[in-house]
Amino acid sequence: MSTALEEALIAEITADGPLPLDRFMRRALFDPAHGYYTTSEPFGVAGDFITAPEISQMFGELLGLWAADMWQRMGAPENIVLAEIGPGRGTLMADALRAIRRAAPQMLATGTVCLVEASPRLQAVQAERLAGHQISFADRVGKLPDGPLLLIGNELLDALPIRQITMQDGELKERCVGVSDGRLVFVDEPLVFEAPEDMPVLKDAETFEVSEEGRRLVEAIGTRLAVQGGAALFIDYGHGETAAGDTLQAVRRHAFHPILADIGSADLTAHVDFAAMARAAIHGGAKAFGPISQRDLLRRLGVEPRLAQLVAKADPPTRDALVGAYHRLTDPDRMGTLFKALCLTSPNMDTPTAYVPDDAFQP
């Protein structure tokens, strides 16, 4: 049975013509009345997917320690803004704040904690999860308070809409969503906008994905860091070099789902082009480091000593769960290498925490 959003899209496309993929994704994910993120509870075992903070408290704790160490490297500014963009249910920030309170309490005493969240429904969930902490909300990055910034974005960039440009019989085409026999289908149309300059030469039937919204966001964050100082850490799944490939997928109830079915009730994601994001940040005025694997990030931040601390105090079932979570987050055949971490810094900052000089991105 069609969803309300699917019926609305079919009517609009029938009247106005095919919808470019990025515009379709934005409607499917963020439609105010029927979009996936505005109406669903996607996170956790009962939802559609489980993110790293939900797998283990170690993930958020270590990112909190990353922020605390970066703050100290910056000279412990009193007006630091600690922010998370796309904070889900607030799990990561809750764990991060617990670690920061132990490691650098003055950072929280003099700084500001802000969540970048546009959904009033999710803001309420996050406020409840973070009760006891003084937090504020901004509905977009541009509304964050002024001051040096430490920003975390976990599994944010993969959810931003993408364009797909495909080569068909020697001609570049735009992947769109059309209607055939009363159902949504993919169709290839003339390019809506020019192809990006960094697009590789495509062979016939190859596809290139570009997240123009992601690039604009990261460039704006790069400019913010260049002007006011600080660093940003983005963790997501994707590839380290710009290349052709079709990675668009839908996920529902922890399984792959047909992309054009049950619109508004399944998550739509695509792999992040980390090289494109790094170039966008540099264009904005920042420096970029990585991407490095999630495995390397967590190990450099001390996940193994932290695991040992927790295991030493745990009963056998909890110990088994902790070890299992560690392997899920770090094993190369699980999240360890598919997930990567890109760090952006102000241009005058030294190599950031968990990175080495050789990790500096080379455009």
TINUGU-693807 format. One record per residue: x, y, z of N, C-alpha, C, CB in turn. Coordinates in steps of 0.02 Angstrom, whole numbers, m for minus. Glycine has a CB too. Example, Ala and Ser with C-alpha at 12.3 -4.5 7.8 and 13.67 -1.06 7.14 Angstrom:
BEGIN
     n_x     n_y     n_z    ca_x    ca_y    ca_z     c_x     c_y     c_z    cb_x    cb_y    cb_z
     660    m284     390     615    m225     390     660    m165     390     565    m224     452
     642    m112     354     684     m53     357     645       2     394     704     m30     286
REM end
This chain:
BEGIN
     n_x     n_y     n_z    ca_x    ca_y    ca_z     c_x     c_y     c_z    cb_x    cb_y    cb_z
      42     m59       0       0       0       0      44      62       0     m48       0      62
      28     111     m40      68     171     m46      61     214      16      46     211    m108
     116     249      33     114     296      89      84     362      65     185     307     118
      65     403     113      36     469      95      86     510      55      15     507     158
     150     508      75     200     547      39     210     519     m31     267     546      77
     208     453     m39     215     424    m105     158     446    m151     215     347    m100
      97     446    m126      40     468    m166      47     542    m186     m26     458    m128
      72     583    m139      81     654    m154     135     664    m207     100     693     m90
     189     625    m203     243     631    m252     220     607    m321     304     591    m230
     182     554    m323     157     530    m387     114     584    m421     116     465    m377
      71     617    m381      29     669    m410      71     728    m434     m22     694    m357
     121     748    m396     162     805    m415     204     790    m477     208     825    m357
     233     730    m479     275     712    m537     233     704    m599     314     648    m523
     173     676    m592     128     669    m649     111     738    m678      63     632    m629
     102     787    m634      84     854    m656     143     894    m682      50     891    m600
     201     887    m649     257     933    m662     318     900    m694     278     964    m599
     320     835    m698     377     801    m728     423     770    m677     416     849    m771
     473     731    m698     517     695    m653     553     740    m604     568     656    m693
     568     712    m545     599     749    m491     672     727    m486     561     737    m424
     720     775    m489     791     755    m480     801     718    m415     837     817    m482
     849     672    m414     857     628    m357     868     665    m291     915     582    m369
     907     719    m292     919     754    m229     855     785    m202     972     808    m239
     813     811    m246     750     840    m223     703     786    m198     717     880    m280
     704     728    m230     663     671    m207     686     649    m137     667     612    m257
     752     643    m128     778     621     m63     760     670      m8     854     612     m66
     765     734     m23     748     784      28     675     777      49     761     855       2
     631     765       2     561     755      20     552     691      61     517     753     m43
     583     638      38     574     573      72     601     575     143     610     519      33
     655     611     154     687     611     220     662     667     266     761     617     212
     647     726     237     635     784     279     569     820     267     691     832     269
     523     790     229     458     821     219     427     837     288     410     775     177
     403     898     299     380     917     366     325     872     394     356     987     365
     281     847     351     225     808     375     237     732     372     164     824     334
     276     709     321     281     637     310     353     612     302     242     619     250
     403     656     309     472     634     298     497     584     350     517     694     297
     545     544     330     571     491     373     598     518     439     626     452     337
     641     569     435     671     593     497     625     638     538     734     631     481
     573     663     508     527     706     545     472     666     579     496     758     499
     461     604     559     405     565     586     426     499     618     356     552     533
     484     471     601     503     404     623     549     406     683     536     366     566
     555     350     717     605     339     769     654     287     741     573     315     837
     705     310     703     746     263     666     801     228     705     777     298     610
     817     254     765     878     233     799     865     174     845     907     291     838
     916     131     852     914      78     902     885      13     877     876     100     960
     883     m36     921     860    m103     903     788    m102     878     865    m151     964
     746     m60     908     676     m57     888     665     m15     825     634     m29     944
     717      19     802     711      61     743     735      26     680     749     126     753
     769      65     637     791      38     573     866      27     569     770      84     518
     905      60     612     977      50     611    1006      69     679    1010      93     555
    1066      45     693    1100      59     756    1165      95     740    1113      m6     797
    1175     154     768    1236     192     756    1287     176     810    1221     268     754
    1349     196     799    1403     179     844    1390     200     917    1467     212     820
    1363     259     931    1351     277    1001    1302     229    1036    1324     347    1006
    1255     200     997    1207     153    1026    1238      84    1036    1145     147     980
    1294      71    1002    1327       6    1009    1367       3    1074    1374      m7     950
    1401      57    1091    1443      57    1151    1453     127    1177    1510      24    1137
    1452     134    1243    1467     198    1275    1538     221    1260    1457     193    1350
    1583     174    1242    1653     192    1230    1658     241    1172    1694     130    1215
    1615     236    1123    1620     279    1064    1612     352    1084    1567     259    1012
    1556     368    1116    1545     437    1136    1595     462    1187    1476     444    1164
    1615     418    1234    1665     439    1283    1730     459    1250    1678     382    1333
    1752     420    1202    1816     435    1169    1811     500    1128    1837     378    1124
    1753     512    1097    1746     576    1061    1743     634    1109    1682     574    1017
    1716     623    1169    1719     674    1220    1791     689    1240    1679     653    1281
    1832     638    1247    1902     648    1263    1939     682    1206    1936     581    1279
    1919     666    1143    1947     703    1086    1933     777    1093    1917     676    1019
    1871     794    1109    1853     865    1116    1890     897    1174    1777     872    1127
    1896     862    1230    1931     891    1288    2004     903    1272    1924     844    1349
    2036     856    1237    2107     865    1221    2115     921    1170    2136     799    1193
    2070     925    1121    2074     980    1073    2066    1047    1108    2021     971    1018
    2020    1051    1155    2009    1113    1193    2073    1134    1229    1952    1105    1243
    2106    1086    1260    2168    1102    1296    2223    1124    1247    2191    1042    1337
    2227    1091    1189    2276    1110    1139    2263    1181    1113    2275    1060    1080
    2200    1201    1114    2182    1268    1090    2196    1322    1142    2108    1269    1070
    2221    1302    1200    2234    1351    1253    2177    1358    1302    2250    1416    1224
    2130    1310    1303    2074    1309    1349    2033    1373    1347    2099    1297    1420
    2009    1394    1287    1969    1456    1284    1904    1450    1324    1953    1472    1210
    1886    1504    1357    1826    1503    1400    1762    1504    1361    1828    1562    1448
    1764    1527    1299    1702    1533    1260    1695    1477    1208    1700    1601    1225
    1721    1418    1224    1717    1362    1177    1643    1343    1165    1757    1301    1203
    1628    1326    1103    1562    1300    1085    1571    1227    1066    1530    1341    1026
    1544    1182    1108    1545    1111    1093    1478    1094    1061    1557    1068    1158
    1480    1069     999    1418    1058     963    1418     990     930    1407    1113     910
    1358     962     923    1349     902     883    1295     917     831    1330     841     927
    1309     897     770    1260     907     716    1231     838     697    1293     941     654
    1165     834     696    1132     770     686    1139     725     746    1161     735     625
    1117     748     806    1132     713     868    1087     654     885    1129     760     924
    1042     634     840    1002     574     852     962     578     916    1046     513     854
     972     529     961     936     529    1024     976     560    1081     917     458    1042
    1033     589    1064    1074     621    1115    1122     575    1151    1030     653    1166
    1127     513    1127    1169     463    1160    1242     481    1158    1158     395    1129
    1266     501    1099    1337     518    1092    1355     576    1138    1354     535    1019
    1315     628    1137    1331     687    1177    1328     671    1252    1284     744    1161
    1281     629    1273    1276     611    1343    1340     576    1366    1216     565    1356
    1365     529    1325    1426     494    1342    1487     540    1339    1436     434    1295
    1487     584    1289    1543     631    1282    1547     678    1341    1537     671    1217
    1490     704    1363    1489     751    1419    1512     718    1483    1420     781    1428
    1494     654    1492    1516     618    1552    1593     614    1553    1485     548    1554
    1622     599    1495    1695     595    1491    1728     663    1501    1717     564    1424
    1699     715    1470    1728     782    1476    1724     806    1549    1692     831    1430
    1669     790    1582    1661     812    1652    1717     784    1696    1593     792    1679
    1740     724    1680    1795     694    1718    1863     723    1697    1795     618    1709
    1872     732    1631    1938     750    1605    1951     825    1605    1946     723    1535
    1900     865    1591    1909     937    1584    1846     974    1607    1926     956    1511
    1830     971    1671    1767    1002    1695    1762    1076    1680    1760     990    1769
    1819    1111    1678    1817    1183    1666    1792    1198    1596    1885    1213    1677
    1802    1152    1550    1777    1162    1482    1701    1169    1482    1798    1103    1437
    1667    1130    1522    1594    1134    1526    1572    1192    1570    1565    1068    1553
    1613    1210    1618    1594    1264    1664    1592    1332    1628    1641    1267    1722
    1636    1340    1580    1641    1405    1547    1617    1405    1474    1712    1429    1549
    1607    1346    1446    1587    1342    1376    1512    1334    1366    1623    1285    1344
    1494    1322    1304    1424    1314    1284    1416    1248    1247    1400    1373    1239
    1364    1210    1264    1349    1148    1229    1286    1159    1187    1338    1088    1280
    1291    1146    1123    1236    1160    1077    1226    1102    1030    1250    1225    1037
    1164    1082    1020    1146    1029     973    1115    1061     911    1097     979    1005
    1140    1042     852    1113    1066     789    1060    1017     767    1169    1075     733
     997    1035     777     941     990     764     881    1030     742     923     948     827
     854    1013     683     797    1051     656     730    1021     678     800    1052     581
     728     958     698     665     925     714     644     939     786     672     849     703
     586     971     796     562     981     864     551     915     901     496    1021     863
     530     863     866     519     798     897     585     770     925     489     748     847
     639     773     885     703     748     908     733     794     961     751     741     849
     721     859     956     745     904    1009     717     883    1077     725     977     993
     654     864    1079     623     843    1142     656     779    1168     548     832    1132
     671     732    1123     704     670    1143     774     685    1170     709     621    1083
     810     729    1136     878     746    1157     878     784    1224     912     789    1103
     830     829    1233     827     867    1295     814     820    1354     772     921    1292
     772     770    1344     758     722    1397     820     680    1412     700     677    1378
     855     659    1359     914     618    1369     969     657    1405     940     591    1302
     973     721    1393    1026     763    1420    1003     806    1479    1055     808    1366
     948     785    1510     924     821    1569     979     821    1622     859     788    1597
     989     879    1652    1044     886    1700    1104     921    1671    1065     818    1725
    1105     926    1604    1158     964    1570    1128    1028    1542    1191     921    1513
    1166    1081    1543    1142    1144    1514    1159    1143    1440    1175    1205    1549
    1107    1136    1399    1117    1133    1326    1071    1182    1292    1105    1062    1300
    1088    1198    1230    1045    1240    1189    1038    1207    1120    1073    1313    1182
     994    1233    1080     982    1204    1014     989    1258     960     912    1173    1010
    1012    1236     902    1013    1278     842     984    1236     785    1086    1304     825
     943    1266     743     913    1225     690     958    1219     629     846    1255     670
    1014    1255     628    1063    1247     576    1131    1274     600    1041    1283     510
    1184    1254     565    1251    1272     586    1260    1348     589    1302    1243     538
    1229    1384     543    1237    1456     541    1209    1492     602    1203    1482     481
    1171    1456     644    1143    1487     704    1179    1466     768    1069    1470     710
    1235    1431     761    1275    1415     820    1301    1478     853    1333    1368     802
    1309    1478     919    1337    1536     953    1408    1552     927    1339    1525    1029
    1428    1614     932    1495    1633     912    1547    1605     961    1502    1710     908
    1608    1596     936    1662    1572     978    1698    1514     944    1637    1550    1046
    1757    1496     969    1792    1438     941    1748    1376     948    1860    1427     977
    1749    1335     897    1701    1280     891    1735    1212     892    1660    1288     826
    1706    1166     929    1723    1095     923    1658    1059     905    1754    1067     991
    1656    1034     843    1595    1007     814    1604     933     799    1575    1045     750
    1555     892     816    1555     821     800    1494     805     757    1554     778     866
    1506     767     703    1451     744     660    1460     670     646    1449     785     594
    1418     628     677    1423     556     667    1364     532     625    1425     519     735
    1379     500     570    1328     475     523    1278     530     506    1291     414     554
    1305     586     488    1264     642     464    1268     649     388    1287     707     496
    1330     649     361    1339     665     290    1307     613     245    1413     670     275
    1304     550     267    1275     498     225    1200     508     213    1287     429     255
    1168     547     257    1095     556     252    1076     618     212    1066     561     321
    1126     656     188    1111     716     149    1097     696      76    1168     767     152
    1050     731      44    1031     712     m25    1090     715     m73     976     758     m50
    1086     671    m124    1137     668    m176    1105     675    m244    1178     602    m171
    1146     699    m291    1130     692    m362    1165     630    m388    1151     756    m403
    1136     598    m439    1170     545    m476    1174     565    m549    1134     476    m467
    1235     568    m575    1247     584    m645    1272     520    m678    1298     643    m653
    1241     501    m732    1257     438    m764    1273     448    m838    1200     388    m756
    1318     407    m864    1335     410    m935    1293     359    m973    1411     396    m946
    1254     382   m1020    1210     338   m1059    1221     352   m1133    1136     349   m1040
    1251     303   m1167    1263     308   m1240    1302     372   m1257    1197     308   m1278
    1354     386   m1216    1397     442   m1231    1371     510   m1208    1410     445   m1302
    1316     512   m1172    1286     575   m1150    1274     573   m1075    1221     590   m1188
    1292     627   m1041    1280     631    m969    1206     643    m956    1322     687    m937
    1179     606    m909    1109     611    m890    1102     620    m815    1070     549    m913
    1044     648    m795    1028     659    m725     979     605    m703     998     730    m713
     997     568    m649     951     518    m622     894     554    m587     988     469    m573
     833     539    m607     774     570    m579     724     516    m558     742     619    m630
     671     538    m525     616     493    m508     555     514    m547     602     493    m431
     530     469    m587     471     482    m628     414     435    m608     487     474    m702
     363     434    m650     304     392    m638     289     351    m700     242     435    m618
     277     286    m690     257     242    m744     203     194    m718     318     202    m773
     147     192    m753      91     149    m732      71     162    m659     109      75    m741
      73     226    m640      51     244    m573     100     228    m517     m12     211    m558
     163     211    m536     213     194    m485     276     236    m496     230     118    m487
     313     248    m443     376     284    m447     429     240    m479     399     309    m378
     467     269    m526     521     233    m559     580     280    m570     497     202    m627
     639     253    m578     697     293    m596     697     306    m670     763     259    m574
     711     368    m688     718     387    m759     779     431    m766     653     424    m784
     810     429    m825     868     471    m839     848     528    m885     925     429    m871
     862     589    m862     841     649    m897     902     692    m913     790     689    m854
     894     743    m956     950     790    m968     973     821    m902     929     845   m1018
    1038     839    m898    1065     867    m836    1027     928    m814    1139     884    m846
    1010     929    m750     975     986    m721    1025    1043    m708     939     966    m655
    1083    1026    m680    1138    1073    m669    1201    1043    m698    1147    1089    m592
    1253    1085    m705    1315    1060    m732    1346    1007    m686    1364    1118    m742
    1385     963    m716    1421     914    m676    1477     949    m638    1449     858    m722
    1495     925    m578    1549     957    m540    1616     949    m574    1552     928    m470
    1661     995    m562    1726     994    m595    1768     933    m577    1764    1057    m579
    1757     906    m517    1799     850    m496    1769     782    m515    1808     853    m421
    1717     781    m556    1689     718    m577    1737     681    m623    1622     729    m613
    1752     617    m611    1796     580    m655    1763     568    m723    1817     514    m623
    1803     551    m772    1775     532    m838    1736     467    m830    1832     525    m892
    1673     468    m850    1631     409    m840    1630     366    m903    1560     430    m822
    1632     301    m892    1620     253    m946    1545     243    m954    1655     186    m932
    1525     212   m1008    1454     203   m1021    1422     162    m964    1442     167   m1088
    1365     186    m940    1325     155    m887    1355     167    m817    1320      80    m900
    1411     203    m811    1437     219    m745    1399     278    m715    1512     236    m750
    1400     281    m649    1364     332    m612    1411     369    m565    1306     301    m572
    1402     434    m559    1439     474    m511    1391     508    m464    1484     526    m547
    1406     505    m399    1363     535    m349    1396     598    m321    1348     485    m293
    1356     649    m313    1382     711    m284    1330     737    m234    1397     764    m339
    1354     750    m173    1311     780    m122    1327     855    m120    1322     747     m52
    1291     893    m159    1303     965    m161    1284     997     m94    1263     998    m218
    1232     970     m62    1213     995       4    1268     981      55    1146     964      27
    1298     922      51    1352     905      96    1412     950      85    1373     833      87
    1429     962      23    1486    1005       7    1474    1076      33    1499    1007     m68
    1414    1102      24    1399    1170      48    1404    1173     125    1329    1192      25
    1378    1123     158    1380    1121     231    1453    1120     255    1342    1061     258
    1493    1076     227    1562    1069     251    1603    1131     234    1595    1007     219
    1590    1161     176    1625    1223     159    1608    1278     209    1607    1245      88
    1543    1283     228    1522    1334     276    1555    1322     344    1446    1334     284
    1561    1259     364    1594    1243     427    1669    1260     422    1585    1168     445
    1699    1246     363    1769    1265     354    1780    1339     361    1792    1243     286
    1734    1379     334    1738    1452     341    1731    1473     413    1686    1486     297
    1683    1442     448    1674    1458     519    1738    1443     559    1614    1417     549
    1770    1387     545    1831    1370     581    1888    1419     563    1853    1298     564
    1891    1439     500    1943    1485     480    1935    1553     513    1943    1493     404
    1873    1574     524    1860    1641     551    1863    1641     628    1792    1666     528
    1833    1589     659    1826    1591     732    1868    1538     768    1754    1581     750
    1899    1493     731    1943    1443     762    1906    1380     782    1977    1472     821
    1945    1326     791    1916    1264     815    1928    1206     768    1843    1273     825
    1887    1154     776    1895    1093     737    1828    1057     732    1947    1046     768
    1821    1016     680    1761     976     670    1782     905     653    1716    1006     614
    1744     856     678    1759     786     666    1697     753     637    1781     750     731
    1704     727     575    1649     693     541    1665     619     535    1635     725     471
    1620     577     559    1629     504     555    1570     475     517    1635     473     627
    1586     435     467    1533     409     424    1561     352     383    1504     465     378
    1517     318     345    1541     267     300    1547     296     230    1495     205     300
    1601     276     195    1612     304     129    1681     287     103    1602     378     130
    1702     322      51    1765     308      17    1811     368      23    1753     290     m56
    1876     354      24    1925     406      35    1944     444     m26    1986     376      64
    1930     418     m86    1947     452    m148    1885     459    m192    2002     413    m186
    1881     513    m228    1825     526    m272    1826     476    m330    1826     598    m299
    1769     442    m340    1766     390    m392    1694     379    m412    1799     324    m368
    1685     347    m470    1618     329    m492    1590     273    m450    1619     309    m566
    1524     267    m446    1493     213    m409    1422     232    m389    1534     195    m348
    1379     183    m386    1309     192    m365    1302     160    m296    1258     160    m416
    1296     201    m244    1293     175    m176    1228     191    m141    1350     204    m135
    1180     221    m176    1116     238    m145    1081     175    m120    1071     276    m195
    1056     178     m58    1021     121     m31     967     144      17    1069      73       4
     918     101      28     866     112      78     872      58     131     795     112      45
     860      77     193     863      31     249     800      38     291     926      44     293
     771     m20     307     712     m21     350     715     m84     394     646     m19     308
     706     m74     458     707    m130     506     770    m171     499     645    m174     496
     827    m136     494     893    m167     494     907    m210     432     902    m210     556
     871    m197     378     882    m235     316     875    m188     257     832    m294     310
     907    m207     201     899    m167     141     827    m170     117     947    m192      85
     806    m115      85     736    m106      67     734     m75      m3     698     m61     119
     684     m91     m44     679     m59    m110     677      17    m103     617     m84    m147
     717      51    m142     726     123    m134     661     162    m146     779     149    m182
     621     140    m194     561     178    m212     498     148    m182     555     181    m287
     504     111    m128     446      82     m94     440     113     m24     452       4     m89
     378     121      m2     363     145      66     398     212      80     385      93     118
     389     259      34     424     323      39     407     358     105     406     368     m21
     458     380     140     448     413     204     452     366     264     383     447     204
     454     301     252     458     254     307     522     213     306     398     207     306
     568     228     260     633     195     256     687     247     250     636     144     197
     746     233     277     802     279     274     835     274     205     854     263     330
     857     330     179     894     332     116     963     360     130     857     376      63
    1015     324     109    1083     347     121    1128     332      61    1112     313     184
    1185     364      59    1236     350       8    1304     359      40    1227     397     m54
    1354     324      14    1421     328      41    1449     399      33    1468     277       6
    1486     421      83    1514     488      83    1578     490      41    1528     512     156
    1584     540      m1    1645     554     m38    1688     599       6    1630     587    m109
    1731     569      46    1770     608      95    1818     656      62    1807     562     141
    1846     636       4    1892     681     m30    1856     745     m52    1924     646     m91
    1795     738     m77    1756     797     m98    1741     841     m37    1691     775    m132
    1725     810      20    1711     849      80    1774     885     104    1684     803     136
    1832     852     101    1894     884     121    1909     944      76    1953     834     118
    1900     936      11    1912     992     m35    1865    1050     m21    1905     969    m107
    1802    1034      m4    1754    1087      11    1775    1126      74    1683    1058      21
    1799    1090     124    1821    1123     185    1881    1168     172    1838    1071     239
    1928    1143     132    1987    1183     115    1967    1245      76    2038    1140      74
    1919    1237      31    1893    1294      m7    1863    1346      40    1841    1272     m59
    1834    1322      95    1806    1368     144    1858    1402     188    1758    1332     188
    1920    1377     187    1973    1409     224    2004    1366     279    1948    1471     254
    1978    1305     289    2003    1261     342    2059    1216     317    1946    1219     371
    2090    1180     362    2134    1125     345    2096    1060     356    2200    1126     388
    2118    1007     320    2084     942     326    2135     887     340    2044     927     262
    2115     840     381    2157     783     398    2116     719     389    2184     789     470
    2147     670     355    2114     606     343    2084     605     274    2060     594     395
    2035     560     264    2004     520     318    2048     463     341    1937     493     295
    2043     447     406    2073     387     432    2016     339     449    2118     402     495
    2031     276     458    1979     228     473    1953     239     544    2005     156     465
    1890     218     555    1862     222     622    1904     179     670    1788     198     623
    1930     124     645    1974      82     685    2034     121     710    1997      20     644
    2068     156     665    2126     195     685    2107     251     733    2162     224     624
    2051     285     719    2029     340     762    2019     315     833    1964     371     735
    1980     262     841    1964     238     909    2025     210     944    1909     186     905
    2068     176     908    2128     148     940    2175     204     961    2164      99     892
    2182     256     920    2225     312     938    2196     351     997    2236     358     878
    2131     349    1005    2099     384    1061    2098     342    1125    2029     404    1043
    2120     279    1120    2126     238    1181    2069     191    1193    2132     282    1238
    2037     164    1141    1981     119    1152    2001      56    1188    1949     101    1085
    2061      31    1177    2080     m32    1208    2092     m24    1284    2144     m60    1175
    2129      27    1307    2132      38    1379    2064      50    1411    2178      97    1394
    2020      87    1376    1953      99    1404    1914      34    1408    1915     150    1360
    1920      m8    1358    1887     m74    1361    1912    m114    1420    1899    m113    1295
    1977    m113    1431    2006    m150    1488    1979    m125    1554    2082    m145    1487
    1971     m59    1561    1943     m30    1622    1872     m55    1634    1943      46    1619
    1831     m54    1582    1761     m75    1589    1755    m150    1602    1721     m55    1527
    1794    m189    1567    1792    m261    1574    1811    m282    1645    1837    m296    1523
    1859    m247    1674    1884    m265    1741    1829    m260    1794    1942    m221    1760
    1779    m218    1782    1726    m207    1831    1661    m242    1812    1714    m132    1838
    1660    m280    1757    1598    m306    1729    1587    m379    1749    1598    m299    1654
    1523    m399    1752    1506    m469    1760    1514    m504    1692    1433    m479    1788
    1515    m570    1689    1529    m604    1626    1484    m584    1568    1523    m678    1636
    1418    m580    1575    1377    m560    1517    1393    m489    1492    1303    m564    1535
    1404    m443    1540    1422    m374    1520    1489    m373    1486    1421    m328    1581
    1537    m412    1513    1603    m416    1483    1599    m440    1411    1648    m463    1524
    1560    m492    1399    1552    m518    1331    1522    m465    1285    1508    m581    1331
    1473    m427    1311    1442    m375    1270    1491    m319    1254    1381    m346    1307
    1532    m300    1302    1582    m248    1290    1633    m269    1238    1618    m230    1355
    1657    m330    1243    1706    m355    1194    1674    m360    1125    1734    m423    1216
    1612    m384    1123    1577    m388    1059    1568    m320    1026    1510    m421    1068
    1551    m270    1067    1543    m202    1041    1609    m174    1015    1515    m155    1095
    1663    m187    1051    1729    m166    1029    1745    m194     960    1784    m187    1079
    1732    m258     950    1747    m289     885    1701    m261     831    1739    m365     889
    1639    m248     848    1593    m221     797    1616    m152     774    1521    m217     826
    1642    m113     820    1663     m45     803    1730     m42     767    1667      m3     865
    1774     m92     779    1843     m86     755    1866    m139     707    1888     m87     813
    1832    m196     702    1857    m249     658    1854    m226     585    1815    m313     667
    1906    m241     546    1908    m219     476    1849    m245     434    1972    m242     444
    1823    m304     450    1768    m331     411    1699    m310     437    1772    m407     409
    1699    m264     486    1636    m238     512    1636    m162     502    1626    m257     587
    1634    m122     556    1633     m50     548    1703     m19     545    1594     m18     604
    1754     m58     559    1821     m32     571    1851       7     514    1865     m86     588
    1841     m17     452    1873      17     395    1822      49     347    1916     m31     357
    1761      22     344    1710      54     303    1695     124     329    1646      12     300
    1693     131     395    1681     196     426    1747     233     432    1647     189     496
    1745     297     417    1806     338     416    1794     403     453    1828     352     343
    1848     437     470    1844     499     509    1885     553     475    1869     488     581
    1852     609     460    1883     667     429    1883     723     481    1846     689     364
    1941     752     493    1947     807     540    1964     872     504    2000     791     594
    1928     924     520    1939     991     493    1963    1036     549    1875    1020     459
    2010    1080     534    2035    1126     586    2043    1196     557    2101    1101     615
    2048    1244     602    2066    1311     581    2136    1309     551    2062    1362     640
    2152    1355     506    2216    1351     469    2278    1359     513    2217    1403     416
    2271    1389     572    2329    1401     614    2339    1346     667    2323    1468     649
    2300    1293     663    2303    1240     714    2352    1186     693    2233    1210     725
    2386    1157     742    2431    1101     729    2391    1037     715    2478    1090     789
    2426     983     703    2394     919     689    2345     901     746    2447     863     680
    2282     884     730    2233     873     782    2241     807     819    2163     877     753
    2210     802     876    2209     742     917    2187     681     876    2163     751     978
    2225     626     883    2211     562     849    2236     559     778    2137     548     850
    2268     613     754    2296     614     687    2371     625     691    2262     670     643
    2405     610     636    2478     622     631    2489     667     571    2518     554     625
    2547     700     566    2558     747     511    2546     716     442    2628     774     515
    2563     652     434    2554     620     369    2481     612     350    2587     553     368
    2436     621     398    2364     617     383    2336     680     350    2325     604     447
    2376     732     345    2352     794     314    2327     779     243    2408     847     312
    2267     804     228    2238     790     162    2275     827     108    2163     810     161
    2289     792      54    2324     822      m4    2274     830     m60    2385     779     m26
    2253     891     m76    2203     902    m129    2227     875    m197    2186     977    m135
REM end
